[in-house]
Amino acid sequence: MFKEKLLHTITSFIEEIGIDIIYQKLDEPCFLPGLKLYKGNILVDKNKLQYPGDLLHEAGHIATTLPEQRLLIGTPEMPENWPSDGDEIATVIWSYAALHKLNLAPEIVFHENGYKNQSKWLIEQFENKNYIGLPLLEWMGLCHQNSKEDSSHLTFPNMIKWLR
């Protein structure tokens, strides 16, 4: 029951920001069980999905990709080096902002079987406001860093917008 409610919360948010989720059987192996990115959409095999929080990470990949490249995701036309290390960093910090927006525990995305065994370290960094990758999100126009000079705008982990 918890997993279904969590899945609903996460998928509702993802769809609200403009990313489509398509439920279907995925026969081919996926990098993350039960998930595949294709042409700006997230394909989900509910029977194979192990961690609902992985949906937020995958949504972050789409959200931080240039709009003109989103439809190339999962196709041979997408550059082979996508996502780059910088893209991955932006996706990680984007995922943290999404967790904050949804009032979910960091462990939902940063679970023990992800992030090359660095999940606990990432949670510690973010909880201590060491927002690794934040300048990338600001450069993309998605958020503002904390600023003592100008407190008139929302600052991270609040977002200005969710899609590049």
N, C-alpha and C positions, 0 to 999 in steps of 0.2 A: 504493500500500500504506500509506504513512504517513497519508494522508488517511482511509482506512478505519479504521485503528487509532485515530486521533485522534477520529474521529466516534464510534466505539464507547465510548471513554473518557468523552467528554462526554455522550453520550446515556444511558449507564449511570448516571452521577451524577445527571442530571436526573430520570430515572425513580425512582432510589432516594430522592430527596427528595419524591417524590409528584406530579410533573408528568408527564402522559402525552405521549408523542410519537406522532403518527400519520403514517405515511408514505403519501403520495398525490400524484397529479399535481396541480399547481397551475397552472391556465390563466390566471387573472387576474394582473395585475401586482402585485407585492409590494414593500413598502418595502425589505426586504432580500431579495435573490434567493433563491428557494426556501424561504422561511419565511413563515408566517402564524400569528398567534395567534387562537385561536377557543375561546371558552368554557372558558378555563383550560388548554387544551391547546396544544401546538406542532405545527402541520402542517408537514411537511417534504417537499419534492420533491427527492430526492437528485440528480436530473439537473440541477437548476437551482441547487442550493446551491453558493455560491462559497467561503465561509469558514466552516468548522465552528465556529469560535469565536463566530460570530454567534448560535449556539444558546444559549450561556451568557448573552449579553446579553438575548435574548428570554426565557429562563427567569427572569432577574432581574426583568423586568417583571411576570411572573406572581407570583413569590415576594414581591415588595414591595407588591403590591396587596392591599387588604383581602380577607379570605376571602369575604365576602358579595358582593364585586364581581367576583371572578375569573370566574364563569360568565357575566358580561355582556361580557367582553372579546371584541371582534370582532363584537358585535351592535349593532343600533341603540339598544338600551337603555343602553349604556355612555355616560357623559357625554362630550360632544364634546371637552372639553378634556383628556381622558386620552390619553396620559400628560402630566402637568404637568411643568414644568421641575424641580420637586422630585422627582417620580417618576423622571425621567431621571437625575438626580444619584444617587439611591439605587440605581438599576439599575447605573450605572457602577461604583460602589464595591462593590456586591454581586458583580458580575462579577469584579472583582479578587480578592475573597475566594475565589470559586470556583476561579479560576486557582491561587491559593495552595494550596487544598485538594487539587487534582489535580496539583500540581507541574508545571504547564505554564508555558511562557514567556509573558510579558505580551503579546507580539506576536500570540499566537493569537487573542485577542479584540481587542486594540487594534492592528489591522492598518493598513497605510498607506492603505487606501481607506475608512476609517471615521472617525467622530468629527470630522467637519468639519475634517479635516487637523490635528487636535490630538492624535493618538494618541501621538506621541513625547513631547509635553509631559505628557500624563496618565501615561505610564509613568514619566517622570522624577519626577513628584510622588509617585506611589505608592511607587516604589523608595526615595525619600528620606523615607518615612514621613509625608508630607504627605497624609493620607487625606481628600481632599475629599469631603464628604458623610457622613463617619463619624457625626456626631451624629444624622443621620436614621436610620441603621441602629440605633443605640443606642435612640433614641426608639421605634422600631418593635419593640424587644425582641429583636432578632436578634443583637446582640453587645454586648461591653463595650469601651469605650475603654481605652487604657493608663492605669493608675492606680497612682500611687506609694503611695496610702493602703491599697489592698487588692490584694495580689498573689495572693489565694487563688483567683482565677478566670482562665480563659483570656481573653486580650485579642485584639483585632483584629490580624491578619486571620483569626484563628480565630473561628468563629461558635458561638453558643449553639444556634441553630436556623436553618434555611434558609428557612422559610416564615413569613410573618406570621400 
